[in-house]
Amino acid sequence: MAKQKNLVIVESPTKAKTISKFLGVDFIVESSFGHIRDLPKSKMGVDVEHNFEPHYIVPRTNQKRVTALKKTASKAKHVYFATDEDREGEAISWHLQELLQIPEDKVQRIVFHEVTESALRDALEHPRSLYMDLVDAQQARRVLDRLVGYELSPFLWRKVAKGLSAGRVQSVVVRLLVEREREIERFIPQEYWSVDVELSQKSENNAFMAKLTKRNNETLDKFDIQNSDQATMIVDALAGAAYRVQSLEKKKVSKTPPPPFTTSTLQQESNKRLHLSAKQTMSIAQQLYEGIETGGSAEGLITYMRTDSVHLSEKFLSESKEYIKEHFGEKATTGERRYKTKSKLAQEAHEAIRPTSISRTPQSVKEHLSDTQWKLYDLIWRRALASQMADALFEATAIDVNARGSDGKDYVFRATGQVMLYDGFLKVYDTSGDEVRLPHVSDGEELDLLKLEPCQHFTKPPARYSEATLVKTLEEFGIGRPSTYAPTIGTIIERNYAQREDGRLKPTEIACMVSDLLVAHFPNIVDYAFTARMEDDLDEIAEGKKGWVPVVRTFYEPFKEHLIQKDKELTRSDIIHETTTEVCEKCGKPMLVKMGRFGKFLACSGFPECKNSKPLTTTHESDGHGEQEYDPCEKCGSKMVIKRGRFGSFLGCSAYPECKTIRSLTDKKTGISCPECGSGTVIQKRSKRKKIFYSCSRYPDCTFVSWTKPGEEEKK
């Protein structure tokens, strides 16, 4: 009789492949390929009349997998669920147990934070039962999101446009983007001036800049010099003045290393340093976690990447300390640094994101990784190692320079800078930025004036959110959890609520309309504090302090009642009511402004008898710095105007329908003559994959194209 084997089930085939190499012939390792069952897509799938009972189904694509797993599990001695140790992983294990109908005495739940042989062996020695509190928390989130999405989205279809969607967290994120855009639109630049001086020591080539900070011992605030006349008066008063060092201040300052990565900080730094989206970062981190072939063996290179914790294992602390001593010297260590988690409840995992072995350097695995895999691993490795290194030491210097003006007033200019005395953790993870180095000067020393000039400035509006700053803001508000950031941002982009523009997220016209509607009529759904409190409730469910059904009921019943009321009160014309002077060229009836999934467009009021529709047209578009101008039509020379169609804004010829030239709005003038034909101008364009390239405005007559901006080759 054949010996019974143990079955280990994980959620990922890559993870299964890695783990199978650690275990002997007594084990079979299989994958569930993620969630093996879920709520149906075609209907709500939640019985609100019977304690919000979810009706889970097995998708057709998963049915063969279920049959195969059930057959293997029935023959197994024990079944080990080795899914990730978070709510999602616990729920996958529970679904598997329910579907495969495995007796309790055969089920073992094992967890580990790194896909390595030692971690797996330790987990097998310490199995546990399923934590139903975690399952309930995941189920509550799933049900809440389904109720909001499947109840509120149809409301938007009826009142705004078909194809729109709303979500419990998604709609709050859209509101953040819209409110930032409104801040930018309302912003009025304010003029202010500074007076800057360039100085050097006598007969020395060591120029440095200083800024006017005091006049007659009174500190000048940012807006004290308001215009050109005031700045010029100061410059005139200082004509021929002597500049002497009035005071010199030096002090030593230290800079501590940042803590190891959590999910949020990894997404932020990856976006800032590597220009990866949150979705790309998590996808690559998943690959590094599940295991990479490196020289004939496969192991996970990093620990679990969904975590709120900055804790590091004692084993890693000890190994990294020895590594630092060996490669950077005794001075570079400070003992074992332990960081405190700032998150209210670091429930997703027990450790920060770190390399599974500090001795596995980025260089040693580079040949086995793709470019982006290597860059992300390098970032994680360096950050974890740096967190255990000594502080960086600097000498911060401030030089005050006095000049007596012809008006009898004393003017003080200040220069600040710092000199690195010891780089410490910066050897590994540079956060210092550009240093301003100042010369060694003495009190009372006279300096040579090289340049004195007034400088005009304008205040700038707040920047649009990048993915990094958006993730940081969501974390600060307590909205969502690390595992939700990437899919939420991906969703709002996929559903045309936001577009990436110069590395920032710009809300679309339809996003502004939907957000305004929800803020006005469903304030709780998009309220930051309300959404954060809901996350706290989910955390308390995970801790066993609250039941999931009462939490869902407390939210749903008033929400549903309010939704019914608003559905009766509001009509589409209350939300979109714009008439025009245009007349339909097909039937002669007035044209109306309507809203589609991709923004506003013109449609005939005679619909459905007349189905004529066309883009809205504007003559210019503000970019925050005045009107945007566009090259004239390359075919007829007429002015190009912005039009809005079913799929968003584009440039079209104003001579339409005689001339049907269209152009992408992402095309930008560079002011450079075409190096090939000489008569056209070079335009910056975007490919279908959003990569920037350059071509001639006379295309297709001139076929010049380049991935590099003309003139930049010489600079390199």
Sequence and secondary structure as in RCSB ss.txt:
>XXXX:A:sequence
MAKQKNLVIVESPTKAKTISKFLGVDFIVESSFGHIRDLPKSKMGVDVEHNFEPHYIVPRTNQKRVTALKKTASK
AKHVYFATDEDREGEAISWHLQELLQIPEDKVQRIVFHEVTESALRDALEHPRSLYMDLVDAQQARRVLDRLVGY
ELSPFLWRKVAKGLSAGRVQSVVVRLLVEREREIERFIPQEYWSVDVELSQKSENNAFMAKLTKRNNETLDKFDI
QNSDQATMIVDALAGAAYRVQSLEKKKVSKTPPPPFTTSTLQQESNKRLHLSAKQTMSIAQQLYEGIETGGSAEG
LITYMRTDSVHLSEKFLSESKEYIKEHFGEKATTGERRYKTKSKLAQEAHEAIRPTSISRTPQSVKEHLSDTQWK
LYDLIWRRALASQMADALFEATAIDVNARGSDGKDYVFRATGQVMLYDGFLKVYDTSGDEVRLPHVSDGEELDLL
KLEPCQHFTKPPARYSEATLVKTLEEFGIGRPSTYAPTIGTIIERNYAQREDGRLKPTEIACMVSDLLVAHFPNI
VDYAFTARMEDDLDEIAEGKKGWVPVVRTFYEPFKEHLIQKDKELTRSDIIHETTTEVCEKCGKPMLVKMGRFGK
FLACSGFPECKNSKPLTTTHESDGHGEQEYDPCEKCGSKMVIKRGRFGSFLGCSAYPECKTIRSLTDKKTGISCP
ECGSGTVIQKRSKRKKIFYSCSRYPDCTFVSWTKPGEEEKK
>XXXX:A:secstr
     EEEEES HHHHHHHHTTS TTEEEEE  S S B  SSS  EETTTTTEE  B  GGGHHHHHHHHHHHHH
 S EEE   SSHHHHHHHHHHHHHHT  GGGEEE   SB SHHHHHHHHHS B   HHHHHHHHHHHHHHHHHHH
HHHHHHHHHT TT    TTHHHHHHHHHHHHHHHHH    EEEEEEEEEEETT    EEEEEEEETTEE  TTSS
 SHHHHHHHHHHTTT  EEEEEEEEEEEEE     B HHHHHHHIIIII   HHHHHHHHHHHHH EEETTEEE 
SBB S        HHHHHHHHHHHHHHH GGGB S       SS   S SS B BS TTS HHHHGGGS HHHHH
HHHHHHHHHHHTTB  EEEEEEEEEEEEE TTS EEEEEEEEEEEEE GGGGTS             TT EEEEE
EEEEEEEE        HHHHHHHHHHHT S HHHHHHHHHHHHHTTSEEEETTEEEE HHHHHHHHHHHHH TTT
T HHHHHHHHHHHHHHHTTSS HHHHHHHHHHHHHHHHHHHHHH  HHHH  EEEEEE TTT  EEEEEEETTEE
EEEETTTTT   EEEEEES  B SSSB      TTT   EEEEEETTEEEEEETTTTT   EE TT EEEEEE T
TTSSSEEEEEE TTS EEEEETTTTTS  EESS TTHHHH 
